[in-house]
Amino acid sequence: MAYLDSNVFIYPVIYKETLLQAAKARVILAHIEKGLIHAYTSTLTWDELVWVVTKTLGNKDAVEKGRMLLQFPNLKFISVDENTILKAQKLVEKYHLKPRDAIHATGALSKNLTIISDDTDFDTVKELKRTSINQLADKLLEKKIKNHQTTKNSNRRRPEKQT
């Protein structure tokens, strides 16, 4: 199980193929879509995605991408409520995080999840484990290659024993 920071959703939309992390984020999202990874994100992610897409690509794309996020298969949302904000405030005070980062960290901590993010500010939070987009995507791709090789080897016809 993993908690996805908003950049996992934003990179593939605004960078298409110009940023390696965009392609790597697509690998992660494909695994979630297939149900191979159980993933969470905050309701705040919707706000961040729609805001960035509005600023870079326009309102029409932002509406579409916001809807797609809300309907994304196998993705669960963690609501931001007063309790979340109170815990986020403590993280801001303790680790000097930006408010939105503190909300994301609080969401991940609420479910004891590793946060998938390229934001190194999360590394200051001792209670939180972070994995970069590249690290997770590479791990998933290695596993896929290994599984493919295992399947390929097991499908090879074994020589019959001569008696």
Long-range contacts (C-beta under 8 A, 24 or more apart in sequence): 1-37, 1-38, 1-39, 1-40, 1-111, 1-113, 1-114, 2-37, 2-38, 2-39, 2-40, 2-113, 2-114, 2-115, 2-116, 2-131, 2-136, 3-39, 3-40, 3-41, 3-78, 3-104, 3-107, 3-108, 3-111, 3-113, 3-114, 3-115, 3-116, 4-28, 4-32, 4-39, 4-40, 4-41, 4-45, 4-75, 4-115, 4-116, 4-117, 5-41, 5-45, 5-104, 5-115, 5-116, 5-117, 5-118, 5-119, 5-122, 6-41, 6-44, 6-45, 6-48, 6-49, 6-52, 6-104, 7-117, 7-118, 7-119, 7-133, 8-41, 8-116, 8-117, 8-133, 9-41, 9-45, 9-49, 9-65, 9-69, 10-48, 10-49, 10-52, 10-53, 11-133, 13-49, 13-52, 13-53, 13-57, 13-61, 13-65, 14-52, 14-53, 14-56, 14-57, 20-134, 21-118, 21-133, 21-134, 23-137, 24-133, 24-134, 24-136, 24-137, 24-138, 25-133, 25-137, 27-137, 27-140, 27-141, 28-116, 28-133, 28-136, 28-137, 28-140, 29-72, 31-140, 32-72, 32-73, 32-74, 32-75, 33-72, 33-73, 33-74, 34-74, 35-73, 35-74, 36-140, 37-74, 37-140, 38-74, 38-76, 39-74, 39-75, 39-76, 40-75, 40-76, 40-77, 40-78, 40-107, 40-108, 40-111, 40-113, 41-75, 41-76, 41-77, 41-78, 41-107, 42-77, 42-78, 42-79, 42-80, 42-103, 42-104, 42-107, 43-77, 43-78, 43-79, 43-80, 44-80, 44-100, 44-103, 44-104, 44-107, 45-69, 45-77, 45-104, 46-70, 46-77, 48-100, 78-107, 78-110, 78-111, 80-107, 84-110, 91-125, 95-124, 95-125, 96-124, 97-121, 97-122, 97-124, 97-125
